């Protein structure tokens, strides 16, 4: 393995060019002797937290990597199919293989339409990735404005999608499963429900979709509702690259790591973002956590190159945002452990905070490109200790 000061650069392959991977790649430029390759299936960066806007036609959701990546980072537009840990290569769908000294595993998360719900995989659309959002946007453009649309999922993605579409004049039903905005405080939930009701969204709490057909959704209580288009926004799945590479994952498919984000199976593989499960106690899948985890993963690699002990992760949550169309939003405040407090900011100020947050996610990556090492975040308290190999059922967020 190359050592500090050695003329051979340390080769780091970053798999995944989302919020975590792109920031990690820029952060690695703190050392001049690192050869950085970023592998991503698309030629453009996707602002995932704006996909609901893209679907509704109220905003764009892609950014040119040329404006985001620091000098010297090689972008390879391809998909990783396997990490060959014995040969230290990342195998790509095109047949290429990239040599590495270290891998940053930042593959993110994907949509998850459950196969257990009849018709869902066949007839429902998701908007977790750019390609599925493109298909959904095209389908919406074919539909008359008064065609009934069903959004499945009462979390933040479902709420934002329903709100964006109703503001465009669509007839929207939001099926929540259990509770609307379950991660929010009771007062913030009431505020969201009031906005949706005032704008004509039919909110069905304690309702579960049992079947999706081309023109209706069936609910577990026996009700059947007309639905010309059904959008599935009920949780995320994980790419299977880690498991396909013989690396241990949690029950949900995230790479099992220690508290320095290093794989429990291979100290040359470091995870970041949604695909990381440190000590089998993953942080909430979020853009908020992705940037700091990307910087932390890069720091772990840099520490290993330097021959020093990597730091353990420390990240405090401060809350979450949800947009309600283009002119309202909610900023829910939270304790460091991500549990909501009974304080929120709503209305136009909530919308302004949400927009600032979305812009910040991209500007932070650009700043890291200009000045590697500039990313700062709110540090948290001690994390719960648990063996990384412990079996634990992880439910979809």
N, C-alpha and C positions, 0 to 999 in steps of 0.2 A: 504494500500500500504506500502511496506517495506520502512523504513527510513534509512538514512545514519547511519552506526554503528550497525544497527539491524542485528541479527544473520542470518535472512533469506535473501538469495541473491536476488537481483533484476533480474527477468527473462526477457531477451530480445530475441525475435525471429527475426532474419534477414531473410527476404524472398527474395531469389535471390542471387546466388553466382557469379555474374559477377564482373566487375571492381569496381562498387560502393559498392555492398554488402559485398564482401570479405574484402575490405579495412575498411569498417565500423565495421565489426566483430572484426578485429584486433585492431582497434582504441578503441573499448569499453573496452579493457583490461587495459586501464589507471586506472580503478578502480578494486580492487580485489574482491569486493562484487557483481559482475555482472555475472550471469549465462547466457552464450551466446550459442544460437543454430542457426546454419545456415542451412536453407532449400534450397535445389537446386535439380532440376530434374535429373541432371547428376552427376556421381561420380568423374568427372574431370572438372577442370576450362577450359573454352573455351576462347582462345585469338581471340576474334571476329575480331579484326583488321588484323588477318592473315588468315582469311577464304579463301580469294581469292588465297593465296599461296597454301593452303591445296587442294583446288579444282583443281589447275593446276599441283599439284604434286611437287611443288618447296619448300614446307615447311610444318611443322606440326603446329597444332593450339590448342593443349591441353596441360595442365600442371597438374601434380599431386597436389591435395589439401594438401597433406602431406608436401609439400615444401612451401606452401603459408600461412597456417593457424597457428596462435599462439597457444601455449599450452592451453588446457582447453576448446577450442571451439569444440562443438559437431556438426558434420556434419550429417544432416539427408537427405538422398537421396530420395526425394519424391516431389510431387507437391502440393502447397497450392491451395485449391479449394474455401475456404471462410474464411474471418476473422470474427469471431463471436464477435462483439464489446461488446455485453451485457455480454457474459460469459467470455470474455477475453481469448479466445482460437483461435488458427489457425487450421482450419480443413484441413486434408491432403487427397489426393486421395486414400491412402492406408486404410483410415478409422480412422487413429490415430488423436488425437487432442493434440496440444501443448498449455499449459497454458502460458500466458505472462503478464508482467507488461507493457512492451512497445514492439511495432513492428517497425522495420525498413523495409519500403516497397521499395525494390530495385529490382523489377521484370524485369526491362529493357524493351527492345522493341523487336518486332518480325518482320518477313517478312510481306510484304503487297502486295500480287498479287491481283489486283482489280477484283471483280466479275463483274464489269461493262464492262470489255473487253471480248467479247466472246472467249472462248477457252483458256484464259490465266490461269485460275485456274486449268484447266485440263491438259494442255500441257506445260506450262512454268515452269521452275525451279527457286527457289530463293536460295540465299546463306547467309541469315541473321542469320541462326542458324546452329548448328553443324550437326544435323540430315539431314536437307535439303542439306547442303554442301556435306555430305557423298553420298547422292543420286545423286547429280550433278556430283561428281567426278567419281562415278561408271558409269554413263551414258557417260561421256566423254571418259572413257577408252574403251567403246564399239565402239566409233565412229572412222572412218578413219580420219587421220590428215587433209585431204582436204575437209571434210564435212563442209558446211557453218554453222557458229555459229552466232546467233544474241544476242547481249547484249542490254537490254532495260534500259535506265537510264543514263543521261549524268552527274550525280554527281560523287563524288569521288569513291564510291564503283563500279559503272559501269566502270569508267575509269581504275581503278586498275585491274578489272577482264578482261576487253578487252586487256589491255597491257600484263598481265601475260599470257593469252592464245595465243596472236599473237607471243609472244616471244618463245612459245613452237611449233610454226609452224602452228598454226590454222588459218583458214580463218574467220576473224571476221568482223562483221558489228556492229557499235555502234549507236543505235537510241537514240537521245538526248532529244526528247520532244521539248524543246525550245532551250536552249543554252548549249554548252559544259562547264562544270565546272562553273556554274553560280555564285558560292560564291567567285571565284578568280578574280583578277584584269585582265584587258584586255591583258596586256603583258604576264601574266602567262598562260592565256587561249590560246594565240597564241603559246606559247611554248609547251603546252600539245598537241594542234592540230598538230603541226609540227612533234612531236615525233610519234604520232599515224599514221600520213600520211606516214612518212618515213618507218614505220614498217608494212605498208600494211593494217591498219585498215580503213575500209570505215566508215566515220563519217557522219551521217545524222542529221543535225540540222534542227530545225523547222519541225520535222517529228514526228508524233504520231502513235503508233501501235493501229489499230482499231480491229484486230482479230488475234488470234494465232491458227494455225492449226498444225498438227503433222510435216509437212514438209515445211511450209511457214509461213511468217508473212505478214499480209495485213496492209497497211498504210492508214491514213486518206486522203491522196491525191490520193488514187486509186491505187498506186503502190503495187505490190505483189513481195516479195523477197523470194527466197529459204532459208530455215532455218531448218537444220536437228536437231538443238537444240536451244531453246530460253531460255535465262537466264533473269529473271526479277530482276533488281537492282534499281527500281524506288521508293524509299521511304520505310518507316517503319510503322508498326502497333503497337498496344499496347495490352498486355494481359488484360483480362476483370475482373481480380480479384477484383479491387477496386469497380467497378460498381456492381459486383455480391455480394459484401459485404455491399451494401447500402451506399457507400461513394461517395461523389460528385467528378466528374471528369471534365476536360475540354472537348472541342468538339472532341478532338483526342483520349481521353481515359486516359490521365495522371491524377494522383491524385491531386486534388486542395489543395494547402497548403498556409500557410502564409509565410512570409519571413524568418521564422526560420525552414522551411520545415515541419512544423506540419500540419496535416490534418485540414481543416476548420471545420470538423465534429467531430473530436475525438483527444484530445491532447495526447493520448497514441500511436498514429500512426504517424510516421515521415517518409517522403519519401526521396529517393536519386536517382540520376542518371537519365536515360532517362524517367522514369515513374513519375517524379515530375513536377508539374506546379505551382511554387510559384507565388502567386498573379495573376494567369492566365497569367503570362509572363515567359514561360519556357525558359531555356537556350538551346542552340543548343545541340541536341542529339549527344554525342561524348564521346569517351574514355577520352579526355582531361578534360571534366567537371565531369566525373563520380567519379574519385578519390577524388577531393576536396569536392564534394557533399556528398560522403560517409563519409568522415571525419566530415563534418559539421553536418550531420544527427546524427552521434554518439555523437558529442559534445552537440547537443540539448538534447538527451536522458540523457547524463551525467549531464547536467545542471538541468534537471528536477529532477533527483535522488537527486542531491545536494540541491535542493530547491532554485536555483538561476535562473535569467532570461537568456534564451538562446540568443546567438548572432544572428543577421540577416546575411543572406548569402552575401558574397562579393567575386566575382570571375571575374577577367579580362581575356579576351581571348588574345592570342598573335599571332594567325594565325592557319593555318592548313597545313597538309602534304598529298601528294599523291605519291604513288610509280608508276613508269613506268617500269614494269619488274623488273629485279634484279639489274640493273646497272645504273638506272636513277630515278630521282624523282623531285618533286617541293616542296619547303617549302615556302608557301605564308605567308607573314607577314600581320598583321592586327592591327587595333586600339583596345583599350580595349573593345569597344562595339561589336567586331567581324566583323566590316566592313573592307574589304581589302584595303590595301595601295598599291601603284604602285611599290612595291619592292618584289622580290622573289629570292630564291636561287634554281638553277636548276642543271641538270646533275648529276654527281657522288656525288657531295657534297649534293645535294638535297636527293639522295638515302641514303647517310650516316646519314643525319639528321632524315629521316623517320625511318630507322632501329634503331637508338638511341632512338627515341620516343617510338617505339613499345616495345623495351627492358625495357625502363624506367617505362612503365605502370605496368609491372610485378615486376620489382625490387622494386618499391615503395611499393607494397603490402607486399613483403618479408621483407623490412626494417621496415614496420609498425608492422609486427609480432614479429620481434626482439626487436623493441623499440617503443611501443605504444605512439602515440602523435608526431611522427617524421615527419608526412606529412606536407609540407608547399606548398603554392601556391601563385600566383600573385593576389593580392587583387584589386578589381575594384572600380569604383566610385559608386555614389548612383544609385539604380535601379529605373525604372519608377514605380510610385505608381499606383495601380489599384485594385479596390475591387476584392477579390478572387472569388466572386460569379458572376462577370460580364460575360455576354455571349459574346463569341468571336470565330469566325471561325478560326481554326488553320489548316494551310495547311501542307501537308507532307513535311519534309525537303528534 
